[in-house]
Amino acid sequence: MTEPAFDTVIRGGTAATASDVFRADIGIRDGRVAALGLGLPPGRREIDAAGKLVLPGGVDSHAHIEQLSASGLMNADTWESATRSAALGGTTSVIAFAAQHVGMDLARVVEDYAALAARGAVVDYAFHLIIADATEKALKVDIPALVRAGHTSLKAFMTYDRLRLADEALLDVMAVARDEGALVCVHAENHGLIAFASRRLLAAGKTAPKYHAESHPRLSETEAFERVVRFSLFLDQPVMVFHVSTQEGAAILRRARGEGARILAETCPQYLFLTASDLDRPGTEGAKWMCSPPLREARDQEALWRALDLGDLQTVSSDHAPYRYDETGKLSAGANPTFKQIANGMPGLQMRLPLLFDAMVSGGRLGLRKFVDLTATAPARLYGLRDKGSVALGGDADLCVWDPARRVTLSDAMVADNTGFTPYVGRTLTGWPETVLSRGRVIVEEGRVTAEAGTGGLIPRG
C-alpha cells in the first residue's frame, strides 16, 4: 500500500500571505509546508478548509508571562495558561520577557525563565531580555554571550522606579547592542513627568483608576520618543519603540524615519479599540482597564490606524500583562487602592487576532494582506524568527484556519488565561480562528486546546 504523500493536507481553502491571496491546498510533511497547489494527493489527515481562510499563525512579539514585577507581584499566568490562550486566539509564536531586576544576574535570569517556558508552553516562544541593572558583567559578559546564543532583542525602561535606566546606562546598553547586532526595545515615557503628575493628583485626592490616564501626560510619551530617537541617531543603533499610544508620538516616529533614524515601532489593540473613558467606572472596576502607557482618545486611535497604513508602525502586539481583579493582582494593596497602587496591564494574547481580524478583514480596514503582515510576517522578520510568520514552502507549518463568517460575542467566561476577564467584554466580532496548527501539529480544534504543556519549543533566532 502506498504511503500518503503528506502527514496532513489542508484542502480547499484560500491562503493569504503579506503579499498574496490565493486558492490552494497545503501539504504538510515533518512539521513544514511541503507543497502548495490544487488537487494535492491525500495526507494521513485531511482538514477541510472549504469556504475558510488559511493564514499564518500569529506572532505576538510582546507578552509578559509568568513574570515577577519589580515590586514583587507575580502576574496571573503560567506559561501553560498564557500560551493556551494564545493558541485559542490563533497565535502560534510568542516573544515574552526574561526580566532582570536590580541585583539579579542576567544569565541566571534567562536560565530560570527558559526553564519555566520549557515546562509549560504549548506554542513556540522566544525571549526579550529586560535589562534593569546594566552592570559591567551584564554589559561586557552576559549580554554579548546571550545575544550570540540567539537572544537578539533587549528591552529597556525609561520609567518605573525599580526598572528604569538613566540615560547613560541606556546608551551603554544600546552601544553593546550595536556591537553585537541586537535590537533594543524601549518603553519610552518620561519618568519625571509621570512622578510629578502622580504626586499632584494624589495630593488633590484624585486617586480613582480614571486618574491613571492623567498621571501619564501625553508629553511624557513624546519627550521620551524624541530622546530615544536622538540616542538612536547618535549611535546608529536600531530601536523598537513599544506600545505607541498617541497621535503626537506617531508623528515623531514618522519624522524620525524621514531623517534616517533606524526606528521601528508597534502599537497594541487597546490603543486601537479602547479609550481613557473606559477607565471611568464605579469604584475600582476601572482597574481592569489600567495599562501603561494609558488608554488615550478617539483621535489617537485614528492616528495610529493611519500610522499602520503608512508603515510608520510595523507591528501590533498584545502587551499581554495579566493581573486578576482580586487581592492577588489588581487589588493586592487592598480593596480601595489608589491608581498608583494598582498593577498596570491587561490581558491580550487570546483576543489580539480576533479583534484585528474583525476590524481589518471583516470591517475592511487595511485588508487581509496587511492583517497578515502586521500580526505575523513583520514581527517574525523584525525579530529574526526563522521559518515563522508566512505560508511558505519549507517554512514551519504554523497555520490557522479562520471562519470569516462566524460571529462571536466576547465574554469573561470564554477567557482562557488566568485573569478571568477580557477588557473587550460584550463586543461582537466577525471572523474566528477554528483550527490551529503549530509545526504541523493540530493544537486547537473545535474550541479546545489539544496540545500538552511543554510541547512548544524555543525558536532559533537570526
Secondary structure per residue as TSV (DSSP state, phi and psi in degrees):
chain	resnum	aa	ss	phi	psi
A	1	M	-	360.0	133.5
A	2	T	-	-73.0	133.2
A	3	E	-	-68.0	141.5
A	4	P	-	-57.2	146.0
A	5	A	S	-68.7	-26.9
A	6	F	E	-134.5	154.3
A	7	D	E	-68.2	-43.7
A	8	T	E	-142.7	143.1
A	9	V	E	-124.4	126.1
A	10	I	E	-94.0	113.5
A	11	R	E	-114.1	136.1
A	12	G	E	82.4	10.8
A	13	G	E	-93.9	176.1
A	14	T	E	-107.4	116.1
A	15	A	E	-91.4	154.8
A	16	A	E	-142.2	142.5
A	17	T	-	-122.6	-173.2
A	18	A	S	-70.3	-13.1
A	19	S	S	-122.6	-18.3
A	20	D	-	-140.5	154.0
A	21	V	E	-129.3	127.0
A	22	F	E	-154.9	149.6
A	23	R	E	-76.6	132.9
A	24	A	E	-167.0	146.2
A	25	D	E	-84.4	149.2
A	26	I	E	-122.4	117.2
A	27	G	E	-96.3	130.7
A	28	I	E	-117.8	131.3
A	29	R	E	-140.4	131.8
A	30	D	T	53.4	38.9
A	31	G	T	81.8	2.5
A	32	R	E	-126.0	160.4
A	33	V	E	-74.2	113.6
A	34	A	E	-101.0	-21.3
A	35	A	E	-157.9	144.0
A	36	L	E	-127.7	125.7
A	37	G	E	176.6	-177.1
A	38	L	S	-107.2	138.7
A	39	G	S	69.2	36.6
A	40	L	-	-62.8	150.4
A	41	P	-	-60.6	162.2
A	42	P	-	-67.2	158.3
A	43	G	E	-112.3	170.9
A	44	R	E	-60.6	-33.4
A	45	R	E	-126.3	139.8
A	46	E	E	-117.5	132.7
A	47	I	E	-116.5	119.1
A	48	D	E	-81.8	115.3
A	49	A	-	-114.3	20.0
A	50	A	T	-58.5	129.9
A	51	G	T	77.6	4.6
A	52	K	-	-114.5	166.5
A	53	L	E	-103.8	138.8
A	54	V	E	-114.7	110.6
A	55	L	E	-120.7	161.0
A	56	P	E	-61.4	143.9
A	57	G	-	-58.8	144.2
A	58	G	E	-66.9	150.2
A	59	V	E	-116.4	109.7
A	60	D	E	-99.9	110.3
A	61	S	E	-96.5	18.6
A	62	H	E	-159.1	95.6
A	63	A	E	-146.8	139.4
A	64	H	-	-102.5	115.1
A	65	I	-	-129.9	126.9
A	66	E	S	46.2	47.4
A	67	Q	-	-111.4	133.9
A	68	L	B	-86.8	126.8
A	69	S	-	-74.0	164.2
A	70	A	T	-64.2	-22.7
A	71	S	T	-86.1	-0.3
A	72	G	S	94.8	8.8
A	73	L	-	-95.1	122.7
A	74	M	B	-82.1	134.2
A	75	N	-	-72.4	171.4
A	76	A	S	-73.6	-26.9
A	77	D	-	-90.8	142.9
A	78	T	-	-88.5	170.8
A	79	W	H	-63.6	-33.3
A	80	E	H	-68.9	-49.0
A	81	S	H	-65.5	-40.9
A	82	A	H	-64.8	-45.3
A	83	T	H	-78.2	-24.3
A	84	R	H	-63.9	-42.3
A	85	S	H	-66.2	-37.6
A	86	A	H	-60.5	-47.3
A	87	A	H	-60.8	-43.4
A	88	L	H	-61.3	-27.9
A	89	G	T	-91.3	6.1
A	90	G	T	91.2	8.3
A	91	T	E	-95.8	129.0
A	92	T	E	-115.9	-5.5
A	93	S	E	-140.1	136.1
A	94	V	E	-132.9	134.8
A	95	I	E	-108.1	115.2
A	96	A	E	-111.3	-168.8
A	97	F	E	-116.5	139.1
A	98	A	E	-101.3	107.8
A	99	A	E	-101.1	107.8
A	100	Q	-	-79.3	138.1
A	101	H	-	-113.1	166.8
A	102	V	T	-57.8	130.3
A	103	G	T	94.0	-10.3
A	104	M	-	-88.7	143.2
A	105	D	-	-78.9	122.9
A	106	L	H	-62.8	-42.5
A	107	A	H	-61.4	-40.8
A	108	R	H	-67.4	-38.3
A	109	V	H	-57.1	-46.6
A	110	V	H	-65.0	-41.1
A	111	E	H	-58.7	-44.1
A	112	D	H	-66.4	-45.1
A	113	Y	H	-67.0	-38.3
A	114	A	H	-63.2	-36.3
A	115	A	H	-67.0	-40.0
A	116	L	H	-62.5	-44.9
A	117	A	H	-64.6	-42.2
A	118	A	H	-62.1	-32.1
A	119	R	H	-78.3	-30.7
A	120	G	H	-114.9	-25.7
A	121	A	-	-68.0	138.7
A	122	V	S	-108.3	-5.9
A	123	V	S	-123.1	170.1
A	124	D	E	-75.8	157.4
A	125	Y	E	-151.4	161.9
A	126	A	E	-146.8	178.7
A	127	F	E	-129.8	141.2
A	128	H	E	-93.0	145.3
A	129	L	E	-100.7	113.9
A	130	I	E	-77.9	122.5
A	131	I	-	-105.4	107.0
A	132	A	S	-110.0	-11.9
A	133	D	-	-137.2	89.6
A	134	A	-	-83.4	66.3
A	135	T	-	-74.0	168.0
A	136	E	H	-60.8	-39.5
A	137	K	H	-65.0	-43.4
A	138	A	I	-60.9	-43.3
A	139	L	I	-73.9	-39.2
A	140	K	I	-96.9	-23.2
A	141	V	I	-117.6	-58.2
A	142	D	I	-70.2	-50.5
A	143	I	H	-61.9	-48.1
A	144	P	H	-57.2	-42.8
A	145	A	H	-66.9	-41.2
A	146	L	H	-70.4	-38.4
A	147	V	H	-62.6	-44.5
A	148	R	H	-65.5	-23.9
A	149	A	T	-83.1	-2.6
A	150	G	T	111.5	0.7
A	151	H	-	-91.5	81.2
A	152	T	-	-96.9	17.9
A	153	S	E	-136.6	135.3
A	154	L	E	-117.7	143.8
A	155	K	E	-117.7	136.5
A	156	A	E	-126.6	145.3
A	157	F	E	-105.9	136.6
A	158	M	S	-99.4	0.4
A	159	T	S	-141.5	178.8
A	160	Y	S	82.3	124.2
A	161	D	T	-54.5	-43.6
A	162	R	T	-94.6	0.6
A	163	L	T	-121.9	-26.6
A	164	R	-	-68.7	146.2
A	165	L	-	-101.1	130.9
A	166	A	-	-64.8	163.8
A	167	D	H	-54.2	-43.7
A	168	E	H	-64.8	-41.4
A	169	A	H	-66.5	-38.8
A	170	L	H	-62.1	-42.0
A	171	L	H	-63.7	-37.1
A	172	D	H	-60.3	-45.2
A	173	V	H	-64.7	-42.8
A	174	M	H	-63.7	-37.0
A	175	A	H	-66.8	-41.0
A	176	V	H	-64.6	-42.2
A	177	A	H	-60.0	-41.5
A	178	R	H	-61.1	-44.6
A	179	D	H	-65.1	-32.5
A	180	E	H	-98.5	-5.6
A	181	G	T	78.0	33.9
A	182	A	-	-103.6	161.4
A	183	L	E	-97.3	138.1
A	184	V	E	-103.9	127.0
A	185	C	E	-107.2	138.0
A	186	V	E	-130.2	131.4
A	187	H	E	-86.7	104.2
A	188	A	-	-107.6	97.2
A	189	E	-	-141.1	148.3
A	190	N	-	-77.9	116.2
A	191	H	H	-64.8	-42.7
A	192	G	H	-64.0	-40.5
A	193	L	H	-63.2	-41.9
A	194	I	H	-66.5	-44.7
A	195	A	H	-62.5	-42.9
A	196	F	H	-63.2	-49.9
A	197	A	H	-64.3	-40.2
A	198	S	H	-64.0	-44.2
A	199	R	H	-61.1	-42.3
A	200	R	H	-70.1	-38.5
A	201	L	H	-63.6	-46.0
A	202	L	H	-64.0	-39.5
A	203	A	H	-64.0	-28.6
A	204	A	T	-87.4	4.4
A	205	G	T	78.7	13.4
A	206	K	-	-92.1	87.6
A	207	T	-	-112.9	-11.1
A	208	A	S	-66.7	159.6
A	209	P	T	-53.2	-31.4
A	210	K	T	-63.5	-22.5
A	211	Y	H	-79.1	-7.7
A	212	H	H	-56.9	-40.0
A	213	A	H	-62.2	-42.0
A	214	E	H	-68.8	-26.7
A	215	S	H	-73.9	-13.6
A	216	H	S	-115.6	80.0
A	217	P	-	-55.6	150.0
A	218	R	H	-55.5	-35.5
A	219	L	H	-63.7	-25.2
A	220	S	H	-64.4	-32.0
A	221	E	H	-75.7	-49.0
A	222	T	H	-66.0	-39.9
A	223	E	H	-62.1	-44.5
A	224	A	H	-66.8	-37.3
A	225	F	H	-60.3	-46.9
A	226	E	H	-58.5	-40.8
A	227	R	H	-67.4	-45.4
A	228	V	H	-70.7	-30.2
A	229	V	H	-61.8	-45.1
A	230	R	H	-64.5	-39.5
A	231	F	H	-61.6	-42.9
A	232	S	H	-62.0	-43.3
A	233	L	H	-66.3	-39.4
A	234	F	H	-61.5	-42.0
A	235	L	H	-98.6	-5.8
A	236	D	T	52.6	49.0
A	237	Q	-	-116.4	127.7
A	238	P	-	-63.9	139.0
A	239	V	E	-133.6	134.8
A	240	M	E	-101.5	117.7
A	241	V	E	-89.2	119.4
A	242	F	-	-80.4	154.6
A	243	H	-	36.0	64.2
A	244	V	-	-66.4	131.8
A	245	S	-	-123.1	-13.9
A	246	T	-	-122.4	156.3
A	247	Q	H	-59.3	-44.1
A	248	E	H	-66.3	-37.9
A	249	G	H	-62.5	-43.9
A	250	A	H	-61.4	-38.5
A	251	A	H	-65.4	-39.7
A	252	I	H	-61.3	-43.0
A	253	L	H	-66.1	-39.0
A	254	R	H	-62.4	-44.9
A	255	R	H	-64.2	-41.2
A	256	A	H	-62.6	-41.4
A	257	R	H	-65.0	-34.7
A	258	G	H	-66.4	-27.3
A	259	E	T	-82.6	-3.2
A	260	G	T	95.8	6.7
A	261	A	-	-67.4	141.7
A	262	R	-	-88.3	68.3
A	263	I	E	-110.1	128.0
A	264	L	E	-115.0	163.4
A	265	A	E	-160.3	155.3
A	266	E	E	-130.8	162.0
A	267	T	E	-130.0	-175.1
A	268	C	-	-136.6	157.9
A	269	P	H	-55.0	-35.1
A	270	Q	H	-60.8	-30.7
A	271	Y	H	-84.2	-12.7
A	272	L	H	-96.2	-24.0
A	273	F	H	-123.1	-12.9
A	274	L	-	-123.5	161.7
A	275	T	-	-134.6	173.3
A	276	A	G	-59.5	-24.5
A	277	S	G	-63.6	-22.0
A	278	D	G	-67.3	-19.8
A	279	L	G	-77.4	-19.3
A	280	D	-	-86.8	83.7
A	281	R	-	-132.2	163.8
A	282	P	S	-61.0	145.4
A	283	G	T	57.8	-130.3
A	284	T	T	-103.7	9.7
A	285	E	G	-58.4	-31.0
A	286	G	G	-59.6	-14.5
A	287	A	G	-58.3	-29.4
A	288	K	G	-61.8	-24.8
A	289	W	G	-103.7	16.6
A	290	M	-	-89.3	124.2
A	291	C	-	-148.1	166.4
A	292	S	S	-130.4	129.6
A	293	P	S	-56.3	160.4
A	294	P	-	-77.5	168.2
A	295	L	-	-62.7	146.3
A	296	R	-	-114.3	-132.1
A	297	E	-	-122.4	168.0
A	298	A	H	-59.5	-36.0
A	299	R	H	-65.1	-30.0
A	300	D	H	-70.1	-38.5
A	301	Q	H	-56.2	-47.8
A	302	E	H	-63.5	-39.1
A	303	A	H	-65.7	-37.3
A	304	L	H	-70.3	-40.4
A	305	W	H	-60.2	-40.7
A	306	R	H	-63.9	-41.4
A	307	A	H	-64.8	-35.5
A	308	L	H	-64.8	-41.9
A	309	D	H	-63.3	-40.4
A	310	L	H	-78.7	-15.5
A	311	G	T	90.4	7.9
A	312	D	S	-73.2	-27.5
A	313	L	S	-111.9	130.2
A	314	Q	-	-101.7	-20.0
A	315	T	E	-143.9	161.6
A	316	V	E	-125.1	111.8
A	317	S	-	-107.2	170.5
A	318	S	-	-85.6	-28.9
A	319	D	-	48.3	45.1
A	320	H	B	-56.5	115.7
A	321	A	-	-137.6	86.6
A	322	P	-	-88.3	119.9
A	323	Y	-	-132.8	132.2
A	324	R	-	-70.0	155.1
A	325	Y	S	-89.3	65.8
A	326	D	S	-158.7	-169.2
A	327	E	T	-68.8	-14.0
A	328	T	T	-86.1	-10.3
A	329	G	T	-137.8	-103.7
A	330	K	T	-58.8	-31.5
A	331	L	T	-107.7	30.5
A	332	S	T	-65.6	-21.7
A	333	A	T	-91.6	5.9
A	334	G	-	122.7	177.5
A	335	A	S	-75.9	-17.9
A	336	N	S	-133.2	63.3
A	337	P	-	-76.8	158.7
A	338	T	-	-78.7	164.7
A	339	F	G	-60.1	-26.0
A	340	K	G	-75.6	-15.1
A	341	Q	G	-99.3	2.0
A	342	I	S	-99.3	130.7
A	343	A	-	-60.7	133.0
A	344	N	-	-87.7	139.9
A	345	G	-	132.6	154.2
A	346	M	B	-141.4	156.1
A	347	P	-	-71.6	152.2
A	348	G	-	-160.7	-12.5
A	349	L	T	-58.1	-42.4
A	350	Q	T	-75.4	-36.8
A	351	M	T	-97.9	-7.5
A	352	R	H	-54.0	-56.5
A	353	L	H	-67.3	-46.5
A	354	P	H	-58.6	-40.2
A	355	L	H	-61.6	-45.8
A	356	L	H	-71.4	-37.3
A	357	F	H	-60.5	-45.6
A	358	D	I	-58.2	-43.9
A	359	A	I	-76.9	-43.7
A	360	M	I	-87.5	-36.2
A	361	V	I	-100.3	-60.0
A	362	S	I	-63.7	-41.5
A	363	G	S	-86.2	-7.3
A	364	G	-	77.2	14.4
A	365	R	S	-90.5	104.0
A	366	L	S	81.5	-27.3
A	367	G	-	94.5	173.8
A	368	L	H	-66.3	-47.0
A	369	R	H	-64.5	-38.8
A	370	K	H	-68.0	-35.8
A	371	F	H	-58.2	-48.0
A	372	V	H	-60.8	-43.3
A	373	D	I	-64.5	-50.6
A	374	L	I	-67.5	-31.2
A	375	T	I	-101.3	-11.0
A	376	A	I	-141.8	-60.1
A	377	T	I	-67.4	-49.9
A	378	A	H	-63.8	-47.9
A	379	P	H	-62.9	-35.5
A	380	A	H	-63.0	-42.1
A	381	R	H	-69.0	-47.6
A	382	L	H	-65.9	-32.2
A	383	Y	T	-102.6	8.4
A	384	G	T	69.8	33.7
A	385	L	B	-85.5	95.4
A	386	R	T	-61.4	136.7
A	387	D	T	67.3	17.3
A	388	K	-	-114.1	162.6
A	389	G	S	88.3	7.1
A	390	S	S	-154.2	166.7
A	391	V	-	-97.8	97.9
A	392	A	-	-142.4	141.6
A	393	L	T	-58.0	128.8
A	394	G	T	87.2	-13.3
A	395	G	S	-79.7	165.1
A	396	D	B	-59.8	139.4
A	397	A	-	-83.4	64.7
A	398	D	-	-94.8	101.3
A	399	L	E	-136.6	152.2
A	400	C	E	-135.4	125.6
A	401	V	E	-93.9	117.9
A	402	W	E	-104.5	137.6
A	403	D	E	-93.0	105.5
A	404	P	E	-72.3	-12.3
A	405	A	E	-101.8	-11.4
A	406	R	E	-70.1	132.8
A	407	R	E	-108.1	131.4
A	408	V	E	-133.3	131.1
A	409	T	E	-98.2	122.2
A	410	L	-	-71.8	139.0
A	411	S	-	-141.5	160.0
A	412	D	G	-63.8	-30.1
A	413	A	G	-66.1	-23.4
A	414	M	G	-91.3	0.8
A	415	V	-	-72.5	128.7
A	416	A	-	-101.1	-15.3
A	417	D	S	-77.3	-179.6
A	418	N	T	-91.6	8.0
A	419	T	T	-75.3	-33.8
A	420	G	-	84.2	5.7
A	421	F	-	-152.1	159.4
A	422	T	-	-122.5	136.5
A	423	P	T	-70.6	-4.3
A	424	Y	T	-108.2	22.1
A	425	V	T	-54.9	136.6
A	426	G	T	89.1	-10.8
A	427	R	-	-79.1	133.6
A	428	T	E	-100.1	126.8
A	429	L	E	-114.5	149.5
A	430	T	E	-112.5	122.9
A	431	G	E	107.3	127.7
A	432	W	E	-149.7	139.5
A	433	P	E	-74.2	128.6
A	434	E	E	-106.2	-50.3
A	435	T	E	-125.6	130.4
A	436	V	E	-125.6	133.7
A	437	L	E	-120.2	139.0
A	438	S	E	-122.4	117.8
A	439	R	T	47.7	43.2
A	440	G	T	84.9	-10.8
A	441	R	E	-88.3	132.6
A	442	V	E	-74.2	117.5
A	443	I	E	-110.4	-15.1
A	444	V	E	-136.9	129.8
A	445	E	E	-149.3	129.7
A	446	E	T	53.4	43.4
A	447	G	T	73.9	15.2
A	448	R	E	-129.7	136.1
A	449	V	E	-79.7	124.7
A	450	T	-	-103.9	-7.4
A	451	A	-	-81.9	148.9
A	452	E	-	-88.8	152.4
A	453	A	T	-57.9	137.8
A	454	G	T	89.0	0.8
A	455	T	-	-87.2	-10.4
A	456	G	-	-73.1	159.9
A	457	G	-	-131.9	156.8
A	458	L	B	-69.3	129.6
A	459	I	-	-85.7	125.0
A	460	P	-	-64.2	132.2
A	461	R	B	-118.9	139.2
A	462	G	-	-92.3	360.0
